[in-house]
């Protein structure tokens, strides 16, 4: 009987972690898959791939980012149990007149993606380099226990828009 209680408590704790993680990224943009390329053939389940996603900064009109990230396939990838590698690359650009829609906070998450069942996420956060009038976007992965030093940045100078 004690084993059932521990299992139930563990499930409840994992559920609480998942809800907390979802609440943290509620304001983050959703990505739109642009395309992908297969990198490793898997006989069973989908191939390993590199996925390209696009998203707009939710608080800054006129800025779009493209993110490429590794995604594991195979049987574990097919059922959502694979842990994706921490490799990612980002490119953000001015795509129209820049208009700040809300107050900005340095280090604010603008995009987030689950890269394992519960414990790992890919984040894109924004900083403002006021001295140079540049937006800086940082892509990185973290884990509940241990993160990864792998990261990528992209910058967008805030310049007058010419049509």
Protein Blocks (a to p, Z undefined) as FASTA:
>chain_A
ZZmmmmmmmmmmmmmmmmmmmmmmmmpccdddfbdcdfbdcfbdcdddddddddddfklg
hiacdddddddehjklmnopaccdfbdcdddddfbdcddfbdcdehiafbdcdfbfklpc
cdddddddfknopacdddddddfklccfbdcddddddddddZZ
